[in-house]
Amino acid sequence: MTDRLIVIVLFDGVDLLDVTGPPEVFSLLQREMVEPTGYRVVLAAESMAPVTTSAGVRILPDVTFAEVGPVDTVVVPGAVETDSHRRVSAVVDPGVVAAVSRLAEGARRVASVCVGAHILAAAGLLDGKRATTHWSTAQQLAAEHPKVIVDADPIYIRDENVWTGAGLTACLDLTLALVADDFGDELALRVARQLVMYLKRPSGQSQFSVSLEPVSTTRRIEDLRHYIAGNIAKPLTVTDLAEQVHVSERQLTRIFRTELGMTPAAYIESARVEVARHRLETSDETLQRIAAACGFNTIDTLARAFRRQLDTTPNEYRRRFRIG
């Protein structure tokens, strides 16, 4: 089999897991195959000097950017910095951008891990393309690169020959998707089991969880979030919620948009899908029972919400994520 040279880009401050996760997947793939994978993974940097990662661990490059031959796949990890207010922003080095541009010219495909998407964007490789990144820098990516169609929800996105992944551990999902693209889903799933991942997550699975969304600064919204969680099976109309906190429906909608970036109805649906996901993962309840318990009432309503939120079906979600 012809070698498929996979180049992982190194630079000071790079996130360690972004660098080490993909090679682990490629290595485990060989365990599952009788024939050679054809993959040859190298770490490339500007020089052969040790690279210090964000975790403080130093890594030695295999080659310099100038020494890299014909490339099959370029994998671009990312790096972030945090200001005095604990705000996170992606770090983009012009020298790394130039190197990635050169490497990508003859590559079959290019993939970014986490905030590495900012480097691809700076190189012009995401112009006109749909892309994702870690949720914490998605607004920065959209603001600095208006030609990029930023979607911060999926764990990875493929647009033609450019792949972008979400935060940190999603590098495993992204790399498994690359493996599936080359060798099929069955082998990718076998590697996922080696990684003790229950199953390979579909690209459309959200990197967000309602329970992980930022806490609101408005006490009324926080009270409503708890109320919604405790009454998820009830109708929960906007009128009812407005009455709970003694505001008009218009004011309630304005507060939700300001504090949570979505309408009350959208938040309720997200909360219901979150509960339904947990039931699908941990129980054998019928879809009808889950739909009723989560306030969807019908299987069709449940299915439509899953399609909007996760780009999959309840049955497919259960098949992939059932625990035990």
N, C-alpha and C positions, 0 to 999 in steps of 0.2 A: 504494500500500500504506500502511496506517495505521502511523504511527511506533510503534515499540516502544522506549520509553524504558528504557535500562539504566543504573541508577545504581550506581556503584562508590563505596563508602564510604571516606572518607579521615580519618585522624587521625594525630597525631604518633607516631612510632615504628613505623608500619605497615611490613610487609615489602614491599620494592619490587617483587619479582617477582609477588607476589600482586596488585598493583595493575596492573602493565603487561602481564602475560601475557594475561588475558582480552580486553582491547581489541585486541591484536595478532591474536588468532584471529578476532574479529568483523570486523576490517579485511581480513584475507586472504580471508574469505568473500566479500566484495564483488568481489574479483578474479575469483572463480570463477563469478559470477552475471551474467547479462545485465541482469536487472531489479534495482532497488534492494532491499536486504535489509530495509529498514524499520527497522533498528536505529539508534538514536541513543544513543551512549554519553556519559555525563557523569560527572565526578568531583565528588562532593559532600562538603562538610565543614561544621563548625560555623560557620566564618567564611571570608572570602575570603583570609585570611592564608596564606602559603606553609606547606605541611606538610612537615616533615622526616622522611624515611623512616629505617628501620633502617640503610640503607646510607649515610646521610648526604646522599643526593640530595634536593633540595627539589622539591616538586611544587605547582603552582598549581591550586586547585580551579576548577571551571567555575561552580558554583552553591553556595549554602548549603543546608543541610538544609531550612530554612524556605521556600526558593524552589522546591523540587522539585515538579513537577506530577504528574499521574497516572503511576504507575510500572508497567512491565511486569515487569521483573526487577531485584531487588536483589542485588548481589554484595558480600559482606562479607569483606574480607581480615582478616588477623590480625597480632598482634604478640607477641613473647616477651621475657622478661628472663632473665638468667642470674645465679645467686648465686655466692658465693665458692667453692663446691664444684663449679661448672660445671653445676649442675642447672638445667634449663630449665623455665619455667612460662609459661603464657599470661597476657597482660595484658588486663584487661577494664575499660574506662572506663565508668562509669555513664551519662555523657552520651551516649556512642556507643550504648550499649544502648537508651536511650530513643529516640534518633533512628531506630535500626533498627526498633524496635517500631512507630513511626509510619509509616515507609516501607513496612513489610511488610503493613500493614493492607489496602491496596487492591491489592497487587501480585499478578500472576498466579503468580509463583514467586519463591522466595528461595534464594540459593546462598551457601555459605560456602567460603572458600578456606583450606586449612591450618588454623591455630588460630583462624580466624574462627568456627569452630563454637562456641567458648566464648562468643562474643558472642550467637550465636543461642540458645544454651542459657540464658544469663542473661536473655534476652528472653522465655523460655518457649516459643520456637518449635520446640524439639526435644522437648518433653515427650511421652512415649509413642511417640517415633519412633526408628528405627534411624539412627545417624549415625556418621560417621568423622571423624578429624582426624589431624594429624601424630602419628606413633607416640610421639614423646617426651612428649606431653602427654595421651595417651589416658587414663592412670590418673587424672590430675588431673580430666579432664572427667567420668569416671565417679564419682569420689569427691564432687565438688562438685554434680553434677546426677544424682542417683540415678534420676530419672524418664526419663532418656535411655538408650536401648539402644545403648551404645557398642560399635562393632566397628572395631578399629584396623587390620584387615587390608586391606580393599579400597581401591583408589585413589579411588573415589568411590561414593556411595550416593544413590539417589533414594528418598524416602519421601513419596508423594503430591506436593505441590507444593514440597517442601523438598529441596534438594540439598546434600550436604556433600562436600568433597574432602579428600584427604590432603595430604601435604607438598609445598610449593613447586612443582616442575615438574608435579605432578599437576593444577595449575590449568589446564594446557593440555588435559589429558584431560577434565576436568570441563567446560570451555568447549566443547570439541568435542562432548561429549554434549548440551549445551544446543542447539548448532547442529543436531545430528542430530535432536533432538526437534522442532525447528521446520521443518527443511528436508530431513530424510532422511539416511541413512547415506552415500549416494554423495557428496553435497557435503561432508559432514564428512571423509570419507576424502581427498577432493581437497585440502582445507585442510591435513590432516595431512601430505600430501606436500609442500606448500608450506613447512611448518614443518620439513621434513627429519626427520619422525618416520616410522619405517618403516610403521607403521599405527596407527590409533586403538586404544588399549588398551581391552579390555573392562573394565567396572566391577569385575568380580570378581577381576581380576588383583591379586595381593598387592603391597603396598608394601614388604614385607619380603623379605629374602634371607637364607638360612641363613648365608652368608658374612659378612653384616653384623650378625648378632646379637651382643649383648655378649659379650666374652670372659669366661669363667668365672674365678672366683677359686680354683677347685679344680683342682689340677694333674691329678688323675685324669680329670676331665671333659674337660680340654683334650686329654689324651692319647687319650681315647676319640673325641673329635671327629676328630682326625687319623686314627685307626685306621678309623673309619667311612668317611671320605672316601677312604682308600686301599683299602678292601675293599667298596666299595658294591655289587658284584655278588654278594657272598656272602650267605648266609642272615641273618647278624647277629642272632641271637636275644638276648634279654635274658640268658639263661644264659651265652652265650658272652661277652658284654660284661662281665658281672659277674666272670667268671673272668679276664678280661684285667687287671682292676685289683684282683683279690683281695678282693672284697666280696660280701656276699649280694645276691640279686636285690632284696630289699626295700630294702636300704640304697642300692643303685644307683638304684632308682626314686625314693627320697626325695632323693638328691643331685641328680638331673636336675630334679625339680620345683622344688627350692630354687634351683638355679643357673640353669636355663634356662626354668623355668616350663612344662615339658611332660614327658610320659613319655618313656622311651627309645624306645619304638615310634613315638611321634609325631615325635620328632626324626629318627629313621631315615627315616621316610616323607618328611619335609620335605627331607632331604638328597638322597634319591633323586629327588624331583620337581625339585630344583634342577639336578641333573645332566641329567635328561631334558629340561628346558627348554632347556639349552644345546645339546644335541644336535639338538633340533627346530629351533632357531634357526639352526644353523650347518652342518647336514648333510642329506643326502637318505636317510639310513638308514631302513629300514622300521620300523614301530612294533614289530614282533616283535623286531627286533635291539636297538632302544633299550630295550624292556622287559627283555630278558635282560641287557643291559649294565648296567642300573641296579638289578638285583636284584628287579624286579617279576615276572619270569618269563613272565607272560602279558599280552596286550594288555588284557584285561578288568581285571586288577589295576592296571595302569598308568592306565587310564581312570578307575577309581573313585578313585584317589589324586588325579588331576587335578581331578576333580569336587569332592572334599573340600577340596583346597588352594586351587584357583584358580577354581572354579565355571565351568569350561569343559572342553572335550575336547582330547586331544592333537592331533587333526587341525585343530580350530579354532585352537588356539594356534599351530601351525605356519603356518597360512594367514595369520594376522595378524602374526607376528613373524619369519618366515623372512628371514634376512639374505642379500642377494645373489640 
